[in-house]
Amino acid sequence: MPVSTAKVLALRQVVSGMDVVDSFFKGYGEGAPRGQGPDQGRVQMEGNAYLMTDFPKLDYVKKATIEQ
């Protein structure tokens, strides 16, 4: 699915809670093929099942708010 039609949220600015962002697990590094992180093709095809199995230390954002 092209990014233009995918449900993708790009974080732009953290106005509070940066200490939480800084605590995210960084051990996987960049996504494949540049790093050892998740392969975006497999994320699109297999979803969270792939992430939970192959990247058990990955952090998730459960809630975010958009303010103007």
N, C-alpha and C positions, 0 to 999 in steps of 0.2 A: 504494500500500500504506500503510495507516495506521501511524503511528509505533509504536503499541502492538504491532503484529505484525511490524514491520521489525526487522532485525538492526542495531540502532543502539547505538553505544557512546558514552556521554557521559563525558568526562574530568572527574573531580571534583577531584583534588588532585595536584599534581606534587610528589613528596617529594624528588626529586633530578633533576638534569639540566635545571633551568629555563633554563639558558643555551642549551640546544638549542631549547627551545620559543620563547625570545625570538628565535632566529635564523630562525624560519619566515618565508617570504615574506609580506609584508603588503600588497603593492601592489594586490591586487584588492579589498581592503576587504570590506565586508559582502556577503552573497549578494543576488542579484536579488530583488525590485525595488529594495531600499534602496541597494544598492551595485553595483559592477561584478563581483562574485563570481559563482560558479556558480548557475544556476537549479536549485532542488531537483527540480522536475518533470523537467527534462532529465537530471539525475543519475540519477533513478530509472528513466527510460526508456532512456537511452543508456549509462549507466555510465561506466567509465574512458575509453572511446573519446572521449566528449564532453570529459571533463576534460583528457585529454592533448592533444587538438587545440586546444581553446579556452583552456586555462589551463596552458600549458607550464611555468610557473614554480611551480606549486602543489606544496607539499611533502606527503609522505605519511608516516604512521606505519606502519612495517613490523612493529614488535613492541612489545607493551606487556605488563606483568605486573600482576596484581591481587593485592594483599597485604592481609591483615586485621591 
